[in-house]
């Protein structure tokens, strides 16, 4: 291992810090209206993703219930409920 380069975890940490710093600088340079639009777009994308995930979890829970796997069905319904609640909070 080359001591100048450092270990892989330290390189990855430095890369993550550099990317985060760049993202913060770009965010601060954006006009306030653009920041609001990006925030709203991210919120809509997250709501869509949570909606699909809740739908799939509920569908899987129903499939488990129809197959006779009651514990798995309860878990699927619980996950679907929590995802839907999180989606509604956004």
N, CA, C and O atoms as a printed pandas DataFrame, in Angstrom:
     atom_number atom_name residue_name chain_id  residue_number  x_coord  y_coord  z_coord
0              1         N          UNK        A               1    0.846   -1.179    0.000
1              2        CA          UNK        A               1    0.000    0.000    0.000
2              3         C          UNK        A               1    0.886    1.233    0.000
3              4         O          UNK        A               1    1.869    1.305    0.737
4              5         N          UNK        A               2    0.539    2.182   -0.813
5              6        CA          UNK        A               2    1.277    3.422   -0.911
6              7         C          UNK        A               2    0.826    4.347    0.227
7              8         O          UNK        A               2   -0.361    4.640    0.366
8              9         N          UNK        A               3    1.785    4.800    1.031
9             10        CA          UNK        A               3    1.437    5.636    2.185
10            11         C          UNK        A               3    1.015    7.046    1.764
11            12         O          UNK        A               3    0.316    7.729    2.513
12            13         N          UNK        A               4    1.437    7.490    0.565
13            14        CA          UNK        A               4    1.024    8.810    0.086
14            15         C          UNK        A               4   -0.472    8.847   -0.208
15            16         O          UNK        A               4   -1.139    9.839    0.085
16            17         N          UNK        A               5   -0.991    7.791   -0.774
17            18        CA          UNK        A               5   -2.393    7.734   -1.184
18            19         C          UNK        A               5   -3.336    7.563    0.006
19            20         O          UNK        A               5   -4.444    8.099   -0.019
20            21         N          UNK        A               6   -2.936    6.847    1.027
21            22        CA          UNK        A               6   -3.814    6.573    2.157
22            23         C          UNK        A               6   -4.656    5.340    1.890
23            24         O          UNK        A               6   -4.577    4.737    0.819
24            25         N          UNK        A               7   -5.450    4.978    2.860
25            26        CA          UNK        A               7   -6.272    3.780    2.717
26            27         C          UNK        A               7   -7.536    4.103    1.930
27            28         O          UNK        A               7   -7.908    5.265    1.767
28            29         N          UNK        A               8   -8.177    3.063    1.451
29            30        CA          UNK        A               8   -9.394    3.232    0.662
30            31         C          UNK        A               8  -10.516    3.904    1.455
31            32         O          UNK        A               8  -11.172    4.799    0.922
32            33         N          UNK        A               9  -10.765    3.506    2.719
33            34        CA          UNK        A               9  -11.830    4.205    3.462
34            35         C          UNK        A               9  -11.571    5.699    3.628
35            36         O          UNK        A               9  -12.504    6.499    3.561
36            37         N          UNK        A              10  -10.323    6.079    3.841
37            38        CA          UNK        A              10  -10.039    7.507    3.996
38            39         C          UNK        A              10  -10.207    8.243    2.666
39            40         O          UNK        A              10  -10.635    9.397    2.651
40            41         N          UNK        A              11   -9.876    7.589    1.551
41            42        CA          UNK        A              11  -10.094    8.197    0.240
42            43         C          UNK        A              11  -11.582    8.366   -0.044
43            44         O          UNK        A              11  -12.008    9.393   -0.573
44            45         N          UNK        A              12  -12.372    7.350    0.311
45            46        CA          UNK        A              12  -13.812    7.439    0.099
46            47         C          UNK        A              12  -14.437    8.523    0.976
47            48         O          UNK        A              12  -15.347    9.231    0.544
48            49         N          UNK        A              13  -13.946    8.645    2.202
49            50        CA          UNK        A              13  -14.433    9.695    3.091
50            51         C          UNK        A              13  -14.100   11.070    2.533
51            52         O          UNK        A              13  -14.931   11.978    2.584
52            53         N          UNK        A              14  -12.905   11.231    2.006
53            54        CA          UNK        A              14  -12.497   12.505    1.420
54            55         C          UNK        A              14  -13.320   12.814    0.169
55            56         O          UNK        A              14  -13.687   13.966   -0.062
56            57         N          UNK        A              15  -13.611   11.790   -0.638
57            58        CA          UNK        A              15  -14.445   11.976   -1.823
58            59         C          UNK        A              15  -15.857   12.396   -1.429
59            60         O          UNK        A              15  -16.423   13.306   -2.035
60            61         N          UNK        A              16  -16.430   11.745   -0.423
61            62        CA          UNK        A              16  -17.777   12.091    0.037
62            63         C          UNK        A              16  -17.816   13.514    0.583
63            64         O          UNK        A              16  -18.769   14.249    0.324
64            65         N          UNK        A              17  -16.803   13.907    1.328
65            66        CA          UNK        A              17  -16.741   15.268    1.863
66            67         C          UNK        A              17  -16.615   16.294    0.736
67            68         O          UNK        A              17  -17.217   17.366    0.801
68            69         N          UNK        A              18  -15.839   15.971   -0.288
69            70        CA          UNK        A              18  -15.684   16.886   -1.427
70            71         C          UNK        A              18  -16.994   17.045   -2.189
71            72         O          UNK        A              18  -17.362   18.158   -2.567
72            73         N          UNK        A              19  -17.694   15.949   -2.415
73            74        CA          UNK        A              19  -18.968   16.009   -3.128
74            75         C          UNK        A              19  -19.992   16.783   -2.310
75            76         O          UNK        A              19  -20.729   17.602   -2.859
76            77         N          UNK        A              20  -20.047   16.533   -1.003
77            78        CA          UNK        A              20  -20.991   17.248   -0.138
78            79         C          UNK        A              20  -20.682   18.748   -0.129
79            80         O          UNK        A              20  -21.595   19.570   -0.192
80            81         N          UNK        A              21  -19.409   19.100   -0.050
81            82        CA          UNK        A              21  -19.024   20.509   -0.064
82            83         C          UNK        A              21  -19.398   21.189   -1.368
83            84         O          UNK        A              21  -19.875   22.324   -1.368
84            85         N          UNK        A              22  -19.183   20.500   -2.477
85            86        CA          UNK        A              22  -19.553   21.048   -3.779
86            87         C          UNK        A              22  -21.064   21.237   -3.883
87            88         O          UNK        A              22  -21.539   22.251   -4.394
88            89         N          UNK        A              23  -21.817   20.243   -3.389
89            90        CA          UNK        A              23  -23.281   20.344   -3.429
90            91         C          UNK        A              23  -23.769   21.520   -2.584
91            92         O          UNK        A              23  -24.701   22.219   -2.982
92            93         N          UNK        A              24  -23.160   21.741   -1.441
93            94        CA          UNK        A              24  -23.550   22.875   -0.591
94            95         C          UNK        A              24  -23.247   24.196   -1.284
95            96         O          UNK        A              24  -24.057   25.123   -1.247
96            97         N          UNK        A              25  -22.089   24.281   -1.912
97            98        CA          UNK        A              25  -21.743   25.517   -2.625
98            99         C          UNK        A              25  -22.701   25.785   -3.784
99           100         O          UNK        A              25  -23.128   26.921   -3.986
100          101         N          UNK        A              26  -23.036   24.753   -4.540
101          102        CA          UNK        A              26  -23.975   24.916   -5.651
102          103         C          UNK        A              26  -25.330   25.349   -5.114
103          104         O          UNK        A              26  -25.962   26.245   -5.673
104          105         N          UNK        A              27  -25.786   24.714   -4.019
105          106        CA          UNK        A              27  -27.077   25.059   -3.419
106          107         C          UNK        A              27  -27.115   26.519   -2.970
107          108         O          UNK        A              27  -28.118   27.204   -3.171
108          109         N          UNK        A              28  -26.025   26.997   -2.363
109          110        CA          UNK        A              28  -25.981   28.365   -1.869
110          111         C          UNK        A              28  -25.935   29.386   -3.010
111          112         O          UNK        A              28  -26.360   30.528   -2.833
112          113         N          UNK        A              29  -25.431   28.992   -4.156
113          114        CA          UNK        A              29  -25.344   29.903   -5.296
114          115         C          UNK        A              29  -26.651   30.001   -6.072
115          116         O          UNK        A              29  -26.830   30.918   -6.873
116          117         N          UNK        A              30  -27.566   29.060   -5.841
117          118        CA          UNK        A              30  -28.842   29.096   -6.556
118          119         C          UNK        A              30  -29.706   30.253   -6.067
119          120         O          UNK        A              30  -29.659   30.613   -4.891
120          121         N          UNK        A              31  -30.485   30.829   -6.959
121          122        CA          UNK        A              31  -31.447   31.846   -6.527
122          123         C          UNK        A              31  -32.508   31.194   -5.622
123          124         O          UNK        A              31  -32.790   30.005   -5.767
124          125         N          UNK        A              32  -33.089   31.949   -4.704
125          126        CA          UNK        A              32  -34.083   31.376   -3.780
126          127         C          UNK        A              32  -35.263   30.705   -4.478
127          128         O          UNK        A              32  -35.755   29.680   -4.006
128          129         N          UNK        A              33  -35.720   31.267   -5.588
129          130        CA          UNK        A              33  -36.833   30.655   -6.312
130          131         C          UNK        A              33  -36.458   29.272   -6.851
131          132         O          UNK        A              33  -37.261   28.339   -6.815
132          133         N          UNK        A              34  -35.236   29.159   -7.345
133          134        CA          UNK        A              34  -34.775   27.878   -7.873
134          135         C          UNK        A              34  -34.640   26.855   -6.748
135          136         O          UNK        A              34  -34.960   25.681   -6.934
136          137         N          UNK        A              35  -34.171   27.294   -5.589
137          138        CA          UNK        A              35  -34.078   26.381   -4.439
138          139         C          UNK        A              35  -35.447   25.857   -4.041
139          140         O          UNK        A              35  -35.606   24.673   -3.742
140          141         N          UNK        A              36  -36.440   26.748   -4.037
141          142        CA          UNK        A              36  -37.798   26.333   -3.682
142          143         C          UNK        A              36  -38.319   25.315   -4.695
143          144         O          UNK        A              36  -38.920   24.311   -4.315
144          145         N          UNK        A              37  -38.090   25.573   -5.980
145          146        CA          UNK        A              37  -38.564   24.643   -7.012
146          147         C          UNK        A              37  -37.889   23.278   -6.881
147          148         O          UNK        A              37  -38.558   22.250   -6.991
148          149         N          UNK        A              38  -36.582   23.252   -6.648
149          150        CA          UNK        A              38  -35.878   21.978   -6.480
150          151         C          UNK        A              38  -36.389   21.241   -5.252
151          152         O          UNK        A              38  -36.530   20.018   -5.276
152          153         N          UNK        A              39  -36.669   21.975   -4.179
153          154        CA          UNK        A              39  -37.193   21.352   -2.971
154          155         C          UNK        A              39  -38.561   20.741   -3.227
155          156         O          UNK        A              39  -38.836   19.621   -2.795
156          157         N          UNK        A              40  -39.422   21.475   -3.931
157          158        CA          UNK        A              40  -40.752   20.956   -4.243
158          159         C          UNK        A              40  -40.678   19.744   -5.168
159          160         O          UNK        A              40  -41.424   18.781   -4.991
160          161         N          UNK        A              41  -39.787   19.788   -6.150
161          162        CA          UNK        A              41  -39.623   18.650   -7.053
162          163         C          UNK        A              41  -39.127   17.416   -6.309
163          164         O          UNK        A              41  -39.595   16.307   -6.563
164          165         N          UNK        A              42  -38.184   17.605   -5.393
165          166        CA          UNK        A              42  -37.689   16.484   -4.596
166          167         C          UNK        A              42  -38.794   15.912   -3.711
167          168         O          UNK        A              42  -38.883   14.700   -3.519
168          169         N          UNK        A              43  -39.624   16.787   -3.181
169          170        CA          UNK        A              43  -40.738   16.349   -2.341
170          171         C          UNK        A              43  -41.734   15.523   -3.151
171          172         O          UNK        A              43  -42.206   14.489   -2.680
172          173         N          UNK        A              44  -42.055   15.969   -4.357
173          174        CA          UNK        A              44  -42.975   15.232   -5.215
174          175         C          UNK        A              44  -42.386   13.873   -5.596
175          176         O          UNK        A              44  -43.095   12.866   -5.581
176          177         N          UNK        A              45  -41.113   13.838   -5.934
177          178        CA          UNK        A              45  -40.476   12.562   -6.277
178          179         C          UNK        A              45  -40.492   11.598   -5.091
179          180         O          UNK        A              45  -40.733   10.404   -5.268
180          181         N          UNK        A              46  -40.240   12.102   -3.892
181          182        CA          UNK        A              46  -40.258   11.260   -2.704
182          183         C          UNK        A              46  -41.668   10.740   -2.428
183          184         O          UNK        A              46  -41.836    9.582   -2.047
184          185         N          UNK        A              47  -42.683   11.589   -2.619
185          186        CA          UNK        A              47  -44.065   11.146   -2.419
186          187         C          UNK        A              47  -44.445   10.058   -3.425
187          188         O          UNK        A              47  -45.113    9.087   -3.068
188          189         N          UNK        A              48  -44.026   10.217   -4.667
189          190        CA          UNK        A              48  -44.316    9.190   -5.683
190          191         C          UNK        A              48  -43.638    7.873   -5.333
191          192         O          UNK        A              48  -44.242    6.805   -5.438
192          193         N          UNK        A              49  -42.382    7.958   -4.917
193          194        CA          UNK        A              49  -41.647    6.746   -4.566
194          195         C          UNK        A              49  -42.297    6.048   -3.367
195          196         O          UNK        A              49  -42.464    4.829   -3.373
196          197         N          UNK        A              50  -42.659    6.819   -2.347
197          198        CA          UNK        A              50  -43.313    6.232   -1.175
198          199         C          UNK        A              50  -44.675    5.654   -1.532
199          200         O          UNK        A              50  -45.067    4.625   -0.982
200          201         N          UNK        A              51  -45.398    6.290   -2.435
201          202        CA          UNK        A              51  -46.686    5.778   -2.870
202          203         C          UNK        A              51  -46.527    4.417   -3.556
203          204         O          UNK        A              51  -47.270    3.479   -3.269
204          205         N          UNK        A              52  -45.560    4.320   -4.456
205          206        CA          UNK        A              52  -45.321    3.040   -5.136
206          207         C          UNK        A              52  -44.881    1.967   -4.154
207          208         O          UNK        A              52  -45.323    0.821   -4.238
208          209         N          UNK        A              53  -44.006    2.342   -3.217
209          210        CA          UNK        A              53  -43.521    1.369   -2.239
210          211         C          UNK        A              53  -44.653    0.888   -1.333
211          212         O          UNK        A              53  -44.731   -0.299   -1.016
212          213         N          UNK        A              54  -45.529    1.802   -0.914
213          214        CA          UNK        A              54  -46.664    1.415   -0.070
214          215         C          UNK        A              54  -47.620    0.516   -0.849
215          216         O          UNK        A              54  -48.138   -0.461   -0.307
216          217         N          UNK        A              55  -47.851    0.842   -2.108
217          218        CA          UNK        A              55  -48.729    0.025   -2.940
218          219         C          UNK        A              55  -48.180   -1.393   -3.083
219          220         O          UNK        A              55  -48.917   -2.370   -2.948
220          221         N          UNK        A              56  -46.883   -1.495   -3.356
221          222        CA          UNK        A              56  -46.268   -2.820   -3.517
222          223         C          UNK        A              56  -46.278   -3.608   -2.214
223          224         O          UNK        A              56  -46.522   -4.815   -2.216
224          225         N          UNK        A              57  -46.012   -2.927   -1.101
225          226        CA          UNK        A              57  -46.031   -3.623    0.190
226          227         C          UNK        A              57  -47.440   -4.107    0.524
227          228         O          UNK        A              57  -47.607   -5.217    1.028
228          229         N          UNK        A              58  -48.445   -3.293    0.251
229          230        CA          UNK        A              58  -49.824   -3.706    0.480
230          231         C          UNK        A              58  -50.225   -4.856   -0.417
231          232         O          UNK        A              58  -50.924   -5.771    0.018
232          233         N          UNK        A              59  -49.789   -4.819   -1.661
233          234        CA          UNK        A              59  -50.074   -5.900   -2.595
234          235         C          UNK        A              59  -49.409   -7.192   -2.135
235          236         O          UNK        A              59  -50.013   -8.263   -2.199
236          237         N          UNK        A              60  -48.175   -7.092   -1.674
237          238        CA          UNK        A              60  -47.477   -8.275   -1.165
238          239         C          UNK        A              60  -48.158   -8.813    0.092
239          240         O          UNK        A              60  -48.264  -10.027    0.272
240          241         N          UNK        A              61  -48.616   -7.917    0.956
241          242        CA          UNK        A              61  -49.332   -8.335    2.157
242          243         C          UNK        A              61  -50.623   -9.060    1.823
243          244         O          UNK        A              61  -50.971  -10.055    2.459
244          245         N          UNK        A              62  -51.329   -8.555    0.823
245          246        CA          UNK        A              62  -52.569   -9.209    0.408
246          247         C          UNK        A              62  -52.276  -10.587   -0.183
247          248         O          UNK        A              62  -53.002  -11.549    0.068
248          249         N          UNK        A              63  -51.213  -10.669   -0.964
249          250        CA          UNK        A              63  -50.823  -11.969   -1.522
250          251         C          UNK        A              63  -50.465  -12.958   -0.434
251          252         O          UNK        A              63  -50.811  -14.136   -0.521
252          253         N          UNK        A              64  -49.773  -12.488    0.591
253          254        CA          UNK        A              64  -49.420  -13.357    1.717
254          255         C          UNK        A              64  -50.665  -13.800    2.474
255          256         O          UNK        A              64  -50.767  -14.951    2.899
256          257         N          UNK        A              65  -51.600  -12.888    2.638
257          258        CA          UNK        A              65  -52.832  -13.235    3.353
258          259         C          UNK        A              65  -53.630  -14.274    2.580
259          260         O          UNK        A              65  -54.157  -15.217    3.171
260          261         N          UNK        A              66  -53.725  -14.110    1.268
261          262        CA          UNK        A              66  -54.469  -15.061    0.454
262          263         C          UNK        A              66  -53.769  -16.420    0.397
263          264         O          UNK        A              66  -54.416  -17.445    0.183
264          265         N          UNK        A              67  -52.458  -16.425    0.587
265          266        CA          UNK        A              67  -51.706  -17.682    0.603
266          267         C          UNK        A              67  -51.731  -18.363    1.963
267          268         O          UNK        A              67  -51.262  -19.492    2.103
268          269         N          UNK        A              68  -52.280  -17.678    2.972
269          270        CA          UNK        A              68  -52.377  -18.277    4.295
270          271         C          UNK        A              68  -51.232  -17.942    5.228
271          272         O          UNK        A              68  -51.141  -18.518    6.312
272          273         N          UNK        A              69  -50.371  -17.042    4.848
273          274        CA          UNK        A              69  -49.234  -16.642    5.686
274          275         C          UNK        A              69  -49.631  -15.386    6.463
275          276         O          UNK        A              69  -49.332  -14.266    6.047
276          277         N          UNK        A              70  -50.299  -15.585    7.582
277          278        CA          UNK        A              70  -50.866  -14.466    8.327
278          279         C          UNK        A              70  -49.805  -13.525    8.898
279          280         O          UNK        A              70  -49.977  -12.307    8.857
280          281         N          UNK        A              71  -48.705  -14.079    9.432
281          282        CA          UNK        A              71  -47.670  -13.205   10.011
282          283         C          UNK        A              71  -47.020  -12.341    8.941
283          284         O          UNK        A              71  -46.768  -11.156    9.154
284          285         N          UNK        A              72  -46.754  -12.941    7.796
285          286        CA          UNK        A              72  -46.149  -12.183    6.695
286          287         C          UNK        A              72  -47.117  -11.126    6.182
287          288         O          UNK        A              72  -46.705  -10.026    5.816
288          289         N          UNK        A              73  -48.400  -11.458    6.156
289          290        CA          UNK        A              73  -49.408  -10.499    5.692
290          291         C          UNK        A              73  -49.482   -9.312    6.638
291          292         O          UNK        A              73  -49.553   -8.167    6.193
292          293         N          UNK        A              74  -49.467   -9.577    7.938
293          294        CA          UNK        A              74  -49.519   -8.485    8.914
294          295         C          UNK        A              74  -48.298   -7.580    8.775
295          296         O          UNK        A              74  -48.406   -6.360    8.896
296          297         N          UNK        A              75  -47.160   -8.171    8.527
297          298        CA          UNK        A              75  -45.937   -7.381    8.339
298          299         C          UNK        A              75  -46.051   -6.528    7.075
299          300         O          UNK        A              75  -45.697   -5.349    7.094
300          301         N          UNK        A              76  -46.538   -7.105    5.985
301          302        CA          UNK        A              76  -46.696   -6.364    4.731
302          303         C          UNK        A              76  -47.668   -5.212    4.875
303          304         O          UNK        A              76  -47.418   -4.113    4.380
304          305         N          UNK        A              77  -48.790   -5.468    5.561
305          306        CA          UNK        A              77  -49.765   -4.401    5.774
306          307         C          UNK        A              77  -49.194   -3.309    6.679
307          308         O          UNK        A              77  -49.451   -2.124    6.465
308          309         N          UNK        A              78  -48.426   -3.707    7.681
309          310        CA          UNK        A              78  -47.814   -2.720    8.580
310          311         C          UNK        A              78  -46.829   -1.826    7.855
311          312         O          UNK        A              78  -46.802   -0.614    8.069
312          313         N          UNK        A              79  -46.017   -2.430    6.992
313          314        CA          UNK        A              79  -45.054   -1.647    6.215
314          315         C          UNK        A              79  -45.788   -0.699    5.267
315          316         O          UNK        A              79  -45.413    0.465    5.125
316          317         N          UNK        A              80  -46.832   -1.208    4.626
317          318        CA          UNK        A              80  -47.609   -0.363    3.711
318          319         C          UNK        A              80  -48.226    0.816    4.462
319          320         O          UNK        A              80  -48.211    1.946    3.973
320          321         N          UNK        A              81  -48.761    0.552    5.637
321          322        CA          UNK        A              81  -49.374    1.615    6.439
322          323         C          UNK        A              81  -48.353    2.674    6.833
323          324         O          UNK        A              81  -48.625    3.870    6.726
324          325         N          UNK        A              82  -47.183    2.242    7.286
325          326        CA          UNK        A              82  -46.151    3.195    7.710
326          327         C          UNK        A              82  -45.620    4.016    6.529
327          328         O          UNK        A              82  -45.373    5.215    6.664
328          329         N          UNK        A              83  -45.447    3.371    5.379
329          330        CA          UNK        A              83  -44.995    4.107    4.197
330          331         C          UNK        A              83  -46.043    5.131    3.752
331          332         O          UNK        A              83  -45.699    6.248    3.366
332          333         N          UNK        A              84  -47.314    4.746    3.807
333          334        CA          UNK        A              84  -48.377    5.677    3.426
334          335         C          UNK        A              84  -48.454    6.851    4.398
335          336         O          UNK        A              84  -48.669    7.989    3.980
336          337         N          UNK        A              85  -48.279    6.582    5.689
337          338        CA          UNK        A              85  -48.281    7.671    6.670
338          339         C          UNK        A              85  -47.113    8.624    6.431
339          340         O          UNK        A              85  -47.273    9.842    6.504
340          341         N          UNK        A              86  -45.939    8.062    6.145
341          342        CA          UNK        A              86  -44.777    8.900    5.861
342          343         C          UNK        A              86  -45.020    9.733    4.605
343          344         O          UNK        A              86  -44.684   10.916    4.576
344          345         N          UNK        A              87  -45.592    9.136    3.580
345          346        CA          UNK        A              87  -45.915    9.859    2.354
346          347         C          UNK        A              87  -46.870   11.005    2.631
347          348         O          UNK        A              87  -46.702   12.100    2.094
348          349         N          UNK        A              88  -47.871   10.763    3.465
349          350        CA          UNK        A              88  -48.857   11.795    3.771
350          351         C          UNK        A              88  -48.267   12.924    4.606
351          352         O          UNK        A              88  -48.740   14.059    4.536
352          353         N          UNK        A              89  -47.246   12.627    5.390
353          354        CA          UNK        A              89  -46.606   13.679    6.212
354          355         C          UNK        A              89  -45.773   14.631    5.367
355          356         O          UNK        A              89  -45.550   15.776    5.759
356          357         N          UNK        A              90  -45.312   14.166    4.212
357          358        CA          UNK        A              90  -44.491   15.045    3.369
358          359         C          UNK        A              90  -45.323   16.085    2.760
359          360         O          UNK        A              90  -44.816   16.924    2.016
